Amino acid sequence: MRVMAGKRRLASGVALGLALCLTTQAADARKKDKDAKDQPAPYASTYRPYPGRPTALVGATVYDGRGGRIDNGTVLFENGKVVGVGGADLAVPAGYDRIEGAGKFVTPGVIDIHSHLGVYPSPAVEALADGNEMTSPTTPDVWAEHSVWPQDPGFTRALVNGGVTALEILPGSGNLMGGRSVTLKNVPSITVQGMKFPGAPYSLKMACGENPKRVYGERNQKPSTRMGNFSVDRQAWIDAKKYKDGDHAERDLGKDTLEGVLKGEILVQNHCYRADEMAQVLDMAKEMGYKVTAFHHAVEAYKIADMLKANDVCAAVWADWYGFKMEAYDGIPENAALLAKAGACVIIHSDDENGIQRLNQAAARAQASGRRIGVDIPDAQVIGWFTYNAAKAMGIADKTGSLEAGKMADVVLWNGNPLSVYSRPEKVWVDGAMLYDADNPKLKPVSDFELGQPGEGDVK
């Protein structure tokens, strides 16, 4: 009996020791996790808003980006935030700069969800082409921000000509997994960190269809077919799930990104043209446990509008690009209008250094194409195609994309209806700071790269 009691005490002591050990390990793990969370993110944003003044825009037609329209409206902002949006009866506090807007229009700042500015900057020469690491079918380890050139003249052109206040810079589409995107505020900065949108989530750029199978098929390697595309993708996700569930003893940059997607911390922006492939991707996402935030280009999205709505997936589309390659043959200019009619999330994007300067006009063309077949989308809803809906799919709609109290004062005053080819931005504010004024030569920003070589120009 004494022997049995001794064994019980020994077993009890071992169990207690093991419990203490596990408790200590758990505490250490929690501390390690907390310490990791307390560390600043690598390549953190250093963006700080430019100084602004309390401002009241009065008398203009206001489109709030969420489908609302106010005639003879008033928009108030100070300290970088919108503080009030209403009609002519909204009181203007003392000390505000009052800007008369009769006959003009106010919208949220324009947002482009699909841009390659900075990574494929102007001038378009090989030395500056840094947007696609086409050395492997999957490169989730690369980050677009490490290629962004802040001096790209396209940034200031987008601000001045297009009213663009925020944009997502994506890697190219030669790879199945091209890497992380970066979301920027469209402000002058020496460094990309000084442009990074504070608090914006990363996205993973993915691509399906012709591009990756062509790029790697020409090298006689997998993938060379669409089924090869899916095979490579699925294996990458399987490997990422093992990494996610492992001990992370050996860090892997690419799997870090894929783990972030699986955890819902990193969004997915998926280049895809054909309806059948988008449906296949949605099945793969369900199989592997991630969500597609938006399909980009999506020229056949109108065929599966109900499926996109049911899965809460946005379609970021051009107004009327179609027929320029096989997978674009069934694209139609009525795409956006049909998607909107079905209740799906519609975004007008550029994918182009010139198109980004006219996203408002592209949206108007898409709207007009719908009207020609009897689908009439109201102006106030169309404004959301290049403001709020883009912000939603970029994970920043709680901060910008609409004129609502408490949001960033990213605002454009247009000299006419923004859905008219004759209208252009007259003034643009980013976080309440006026960065462009068509009437003030001192507020017409130009990239220093466009100033010319030393000794050129008429600088005095």
C-alpha positions, 0 to 999 in steps of 0.5 A: 500500500505504501508503494502504491501511495508513493507511486500516486504521489510521484504521479501526482507530482509529475502531473503537477510539474507538467501542468506548471510547465505547460502553464509557463509555456502558455504564458511565454507563448502569450507574452511572445504573441503580445510582444509581436503585436506590440512591435511596429509593423515592418515598413510602417506608414509615416504618412502625416496629413498636410496642414489644412484649414476649416472649410465650408463648401456651400451651394454645390450639388453634393454626391456623398458616395453612398447613393445620396444627393443634396442639391444646394448642399453644404460640406464642412471639414476641419482637422482633416475630418468631415464634420458635417454634410447637409443642406443650405440650412446647415450652419457654418461655424465661425472661422471657416473658409467659405467656398461658394459652389453654386453650379458646381459639384462636390464628391468624395475623393476619387479612388482607383483600386487597380493602379500600377503607378510607381511600379510601372511609372512614366517614362515607360522604360525598362529601367523603371519596370518593377511591377512584376517578379515573373521568375516563378508562377507564385511570388507572394513573398514580394511587396509592391511598395518595395518597387514604388517610385514616389516621383512618378509623374502619374501621381500628380497627374491623377490628382490634378486631372482626375481628383484621385486621393487614394489608390491601390498599387498592385503587382502585375498579372504575369503570375498566379500570385503576384505579391502584396499590394500597397494602398497609398494616399495621393500626396507628394512624398520623398518615400513610399512610407510617407504615402502609405494609407494608415491602417489600410490592409494589404491585399494579395494580387492573384491572376487566372487565365491567359497571362500566367499560362502564357508566360510560363507555358512559353518557358515550357514549365507549369502552368501552361494550361488553365488546369495547370493554373489551378493545380499550382494555386491549390498546392500553394494554398495546401502548403500555406495551411500547413505553415499556418498550423505549424510552429513557424520555426523557419520563416517563409515570406511567401507563406507569411502572406498566404497565412495572412489571407487565410486568417482574413487579415490580407484581402484578395484582389483577383485578376480574372476575365471569364465568368467560368474561371471566376466561378472556379476561383470561388470554389477554390476559395471555399475549398481552401478557406479564403475569401475573394474581395474583388475580381478585377477586369471581370469583363464577363462578370455580367454573366454571374452577377447573381453569384458575385452578389451572393458571395459578396464579391465586387467586380472592378471593371473597365467601362468598355475595354473588350475584344483585345484578346481571346478571354476578353471577346465576350466583354460588353460595355453594358457590364457595369450597368447589368451588375448594378441592376443585379445588386452586385458591387461595381467598381470602375478601375483604370489599370492605366496611367492615363485612364486613372485621370478620367475614372469619372468619365469612364463611369459615365460611359458605362452608365450611358451604355446601360441607358442604351439598353434600358438600364438607368443607374442614377448619377448618385449611385454611379459616383460610388463606382469610383469612390465608396465601392472602391474603398469597400473592396480595399478595406478602407471604407470606414476611413474614406470613400464617402462624405460622412462625419468622422471620415477623412476629408478627401474631397473634390470640388468639380467645376461641373457635373463629374459625369460630364466630359466637360468637367474637371476637378477645380479643387482637391483636398486630401485629409482636409489639406488643399493640394490642388487649386486650378485658380492658384498657380502655387497649388498646381503640383508637378513631379520634380522628375518633370522639372527637367534636367539641370539647367533646363526650363525657365526657373528663376 
